[in-house]
């Protein structure tokens, strides 16, 4: 199976499930309403800037590939599964921006920048509460149970990352645990929830979960690589992680092979990054020249290869091809 193709776009990847994603958007619009003008405005704003929509796309492609009748309408369960994972993601981003005191999200003012942090926290809580309420009222308890565990994992990953940043300590094992909990877990649940929604076998649900987790590990590592790119298109300032004292894989790989004096020097630079732009640039340049970006990219491609291999038992279809292309998109993206 070929992993890479030229100029893969999310629009191309979504094409096989365009109708299903349109039904999902309508489903979310119907379900997520609020009483009161302020809360309604905040909710509309948050939902209008949901970003790439990778998680619902992953749900729908997995559901379509695993559906017993190929090409049949996926129905309400697939839309519900996509809603459950996407709204957890949306709420987590709102809370992340409050924690990080971020003023922008994908080039637009963040919810906390527009309405203050305490209102943003309440909005994130409201979205989570409404999400679970809709799920439980639907009676689809298998889907709700399947997805809910990822909420705890997100919180665990955030706490662990903050603790490591505060102490400027990080091991390869801890880093991989953090990105599994913060990113890969929910992408794994997205892929497996799609398979579960159409009633496929337990083995295939498990396979799709491992596929999504490998894809999610690659996604976060690529995100961490892009943070070191001065002209990245990710909608956030370059070297944001360094400014927040976070040790991600590009820096970690340099620290792992550095002799102790050099390691101490790099960590000292990291400790000054929150207030000194010159330290940020020196550390960024060191990571680039000492092979941190290249080594991190090699690890990322290993996860991409693993994800693609998970699809090898599926017969060729436009849905499998789209998932393979999603792997390529994650590896090649610049935003």
N, C-alpha and C positions, 0 to 999 in steps of 0.2 A: 504494500500500500504506500502511495506517495504521500508524504506529509505536507510538503510545501507546494504552493502554487503562486502565480504572479498576482499581486495586488488584490488579495482577498479582502472583501469588505463585509461588515456585519449585515448589510442589506442582502448581499448574495447568500450568506449563511442562513438568513431568516426566510428566504424565498419558499422553501418547501412547506413552511408552516405559517405563511402570511395570514391566512384566514383564521387560524387558531389563535395567533397573537392579537389579531384585531378583536376577536371574541373575548380574549383575556382582558384587553384594555377596557372594553365596554363593561365587563364583569366588575372590574375594580372601580370604575366610575360610578356604577350603580350602588356598590356596597359601601364605598368610603365617602359617606356624607357626614356632616356634623351640624349640630344646632348652634346658632350664634354666629354672627358675621365674622368676628375675629378668628375663631377656630376654623371656620370654613375657608377663610382666606389663606390661613397658614397651611391647611391641609392641601388645598389646591396648589399652592406654591411648591410644597414638598413633593407632591406627586407629579407635578409638571416637569421636574428636573431629576427624574429617576436615573438618568444616565443611559448606559449602553443596553440595558435590558438583557444581559447575558444569562442571568438565572432563569427568567421565564422562557427564554429561547432554548436553553438547555432542557428545561422541563418538557417543552413541547416536542423537541426533536427526539428526546428519549422516549416519550410516550408514543410518538408516531412510529418509531423504529421497532418498538416492542408490542405494538397493537396487534391483536390476533387477526383483525381484518385490515389489510393494508389500504390506506387511502380513505378509510371511513372517518367520519367526524369524531373528534376525540371527546367532546362532551364537557359537561360541567365539572366532573372530577379533575380533569386536567387543568382547567382554569382555576379551580380551587387550590390545587397543588402549587401552581405557579404563583398565585396570590400569597399563599402562606410563606413561601421562601422569599419572595420579593419584598414583602412588607417588613419582614424581620431585617432584611438588608437595609431598607430605607430608614427604619428606626435606628439601626446601629450607626448609620452615617450621620444622622442628626446628633446622636449622643457623642460620636467621635469628634465632631466639630466643636461641641461644647467643651469637651475635655481638652482638646488641642488649642482652644481659643482661636479657631480658624475663621477668618472673615469671608472667605470665598469657598465655593464648592462648584467645580467644573466651570469656572469663569464667571459665576454669578454670586451675588451676596449669599452667604450661608443663612440658614434659618435663624441662628443665634445672632448674626450680625443685623438682621432686619428687625427681629422682635425680642432681643435680649435672651440671655442664656436660660433663665428660669422658665420662660415660656417655651423655649425649644425643647427642654427636658420634658415638659408636660406633653408637648406634641408627640415626641418620640414614644412616651408612655401610652398616649392615647392610641397611636397607630398599632402598637403591640397589643393593647387590650382589645381594640376593635377587631384586629386580625384573628386573635384566638376566639373571640366571641362568635364571629362569622363561621369559623371552622367548626366549633362545637355545635352551633345551631344547625349546621349542615348535616350532622349525624355521621359524617365520614371520619370516624374516630381513628381508623387506621392511618389515614393521612396526617391528621393532627398529631397523633402520637409519634409518627415517624419524623416529623419536622421539628417538633418542640425541643428535642435534646440539643439541637444546634444553638439555641439561645444561650444555654448555660456555657457551652464551649466558647462562644464569642466573648462572654464576660471574663471567663478564665484567661483567655488569650490576652485580653486588654490589660488585666491586672498584672499578669506575668511580664508583659512587655514594659509596662510602666516601672515595675520593680527593677528590671534589668537596666533600664535607661537611668534610673536614679543612682544605681550603684556602678554604672559603666562596666557591667559584667555580662558576658554572653558566651555560651558554648554552642557548637554546631547542633547538638541534641536539643538544647533549649530553643534555639532559633527555629528549628523545624517544628517543634511542638507549638510554638507561638503562631506560626503561619498556618499550621494545620487547623488550629482552633479558630483563628481570626478569619481565615479565608477558605481554606480547602474543605473544611467540614460542611459549610453551607452549600458549596458547589457540589460536593458529593451527595448531599441530601437533595439538591435540585435534580440531579440526574436520576437518582433512585426513586424520588417521588413521582417523576414522570412515568417510570416503568411500573411502579406500584399502582398508579392511577388507572392504568389500562388492564390490570389484573394478570400481569405476566408471572412467571415462576419466581420463587424465592432466590434461586441461583442467579437469574438475570437481574433481579433487583440489586443483589449484592455486587454483581459485575459492574452495573452502572454506577453504583456508589463508589467503587474503587476507581472507575474511569473519571468521575467528577472530582474526586479527591486529588488524583494525579494532575488533572488539569488545573485545579485550584492551587496546588503547590507551585506549578509553573507560573500561573497568573501572578501570584504574589511576588515570586522571585523577580519576574520581569518588571513588576511595579517598583521593586526596590532598586533594580538596575536603572530604570528610567529616572529615578530620583536624583541620580548623579549626572544626568544629562542637562547641560546648561540651557539647551533649546528644546527641552521636552514639551510635548503638547498635552500634558496630563491635566492641565487646568489648575495646577498648584505650583508654588514656587519651587525652583530647583533646590536640591539639597535640604529639603524640609526636614527629612529624618535626622540629618546631622545637627541641624539647629535645635531639634528636640532631644538630642543626646542618644538617639537610637542607633544601636549597632545591628545593621542588617547584613545580608550575606556578602555583598561586595567588600565592605570593610572587614567583616569577620574573616574572610579568606586571607586577607593581608595580615591581620593580627595573628592568625594561626601559624603562619610561617615566619613571622618576624622574630629576630632575636630579642631578648628581654629589653635592652636599652631602647631599641627602635619601637617596640610595643608600648613601652611607657611613654615615649615621645608622642606616639599617635593618640594614645588615650588622653594625654594632657591636652593635645589639640582639640579633641572631642569635647573635653570639659569646658573649653572656651568658646565653642561654636555658637552657643545661644546668644552671645553678646558681641562677637567679633567676626565680621565678614571675612577678614583676611585669614583667620584660622579655618573657616569653612572652605575657602578656596584651596588652601594648602592641603587640607585633608582630602578634598575631592581629587586634586591632582595626584596625590600620593596613591590613592586607591586605583586611579586609572593607570598610572605608570607602573605600579607594582603588580598589575595583573588581576586586580580584584574583580573588575567588570567581566573580563574574559572567563575567569574561573566560575563566577556566578552564572554566566550564560551557559557554560557547559553543564552545570548542575540542572539548570532550568530545562535544557534540551533533553536531559535524561528523563525528566518527568513527562515531557511531551511524548517521547518515544514510548514510555510505559503506558500513557493514556491511549495512544493509537493502537497499541498491541491489545488493549482490552476489547477493542471493536472487531478483532480478527475473526471471531466465531459468528458474526452477523453476516447475513447475505448482503450482497451489494445492493444499495438503494440510494435514492436521493437524500434520505435522512442520514444514513451512515456517512455518505460523502460530505454532507453539511457538518457533521460532528468532527470529521477529520479536518475539514477546512477551519473549523472553530479552533482546533488545536494549533493549526498553522497561524491563524490570526493572533492567538494569545502569544505565540513565540515572536511574532514579527511586529506587534503593535508598537506605536510610538506615543500612545496616549492612554 
